[in-house]
Amino acid sequence: MADPGRNTLPLPDYDHLPLGGLESRVRSLTVEEVEELLAYERTHADRLPITEVLTARLEQLRAGAEPTSGDPGALRPEQSVGHGGSPVSPATSPQPFGPPPHGTPDQRGKPKGDQR
């Protein structure tokens, strides 16, 4: 099978999908499309967890499984509205502090010349 290009893959954002998103989205692909993704993965990143997911789905399809719509919530898991952003806010930030004083009107520094 020829090396498929990134722009012709059945999942256009394939390189940016997390493993969980790929597992859900690959269910909607045909045998040929999964083979194309597997060939692309093997010639590029060759990530073991990804090749295992694609190989398992390919075996399911060859054993008679039908492509389904997949998980609609996983179509763009990287853009989900779930937990995101920083929990830090001005209300949860500590009070600012400065370095220790090196002589203040209340606590004068001692000159080094007075040492004996």
Buried (B, 14 or more C-beta within 10 A) or exposed (E): EEEBEEEEBBBEEBEEBEEEBBBBBBBBBEBEBBBBBBBBBBEEEEEEEBBEBBEEBBEBBEEEEEBEEBBEEBBEBEEEEEEEEEEEEEEEEEEEEEEEEEEEEEEEEEEEEEEE
